[in-house]
């Protein structure tokens, strides 16, 4: 004899799980608001969100939906996609203001925070840190202390890169 209560629960759980899939629109056709764009890898699409500047959702070739390029990158890394696909998406993060710096650890990116004299950081595995303090608070990142010290020293109190400044310029007062 079958237990109908268990079957009902299993059916309800299966329906719930189907709705939790990251597949856009349940795998049905995508609408015209999605567009092919050079700011994502070939085969990917973007959709501008609610009139916000530089705010996009991203759709993979297999219709996986992400709330931005950074989240798509993290997914690709966590799901062990090819290094070529991961690096292609990492390069696209420049469209969101993420930058490379030789003083940071390999594959780390930073982004200056508007209105603040600080930066956010993205580690090689796609984890977001909102400050150097947050980076250093994780024991696994302490080995990078010298990298972040050099990075921080290279930034002036005005947020500029001090390496691009000219020393002893005769057109300005000394010092």
C-alpha positions, 0 to 999 in steps of 0.5 A, spaced: 500 500 500 502 506 498 503 512 503 499 518 499 502 523 504 509 521 502 508 522 495 504 528 496 510 531 500 515 528 494 511 532 489 511 538 492 518 538 494 519 536 486 515 542 484 519 547 489 526 545 486 524 546 479 522 553 481 529 554 484 533 552 478 537 558 475 534 557 468 531 563 466 524 563 464 524 555 466 528 554 459 522 557 455 524 562 450 528 569 452 524 575 451 527 581 447 530 585 453 536 580 452 541 582 448 548 580 445 553 585 448 561 585 447 561 586 455 560 579 456 563 573 453 561 570 446 554 567 447 552 570 453 547 576 453 545 582 458 539 585 460 539 592 463 535 593 469 530 598 471 534 604 468 540 603 473 546 605 470 551 600 469 546 595 472 545 588 468 543 581 469 547 576 465 544 570 461 549 564 459 548 560 453 545 555 457 540 560 460 543 560 467 541 567 470 545 571 474 544 578 477 551 581 474 558 579 471 561 578 478 556 572 480 556 569 473 564 569 474 563 566 481 558 560 478 563 559 473 569 558 478 565 554 483 562 549 478 569 548 475 568 551 468 574 551 463 580 556 465 578 559 458 571 561 460 573 563 467 578 568 464 574 571 459 568 572 464 573 575 469 576 580 463 569 582 462 568 585 469 572 591 467 565 593 464 563 594 472 569 598 474 574 592 476 581 593 475 587 589 475 593 591 479 600 588 479 601 589 486 595 585 488 595 577 488 594 573 482 587 574 479 585 579 484 581 585 482 579 591 485 574 597 484 575 604 487 568 605 491 565 612 489 565 617 495 570 613 499 577 613 500 577 605 499 577 599 495 573 593 494 576 587 492 575 580 488 579 574 490 581 569 485 575 565 486 570 570 486 569 572 493 567 579 494 571 583 500 569 591 501 575 593 504 582 591 506 580 590 513 575 585 511 580 581 506 585 581 512 580 578 517 580 572 513 586 567 516 587 564 509 588 571 506 594 573 511 599 571 506 597 577 502 599 582 507 605 585 503 601 585 497 595 589 500 600 594 504 604 595 497 597 596 494 595 601 499 601 605 499 601 606 492 594 610 493 594 617 495 589 620 500 586 623 494 585 616 491 590 617 485 595 612 483 602 615 486 606 612 481 603 616 475 605 622 479 611 626 476 616 628 482 620 635 482 615 638 477 618 645 476 611 648 475 608 646 482 611 648 489 616 643 492 614 638 496 
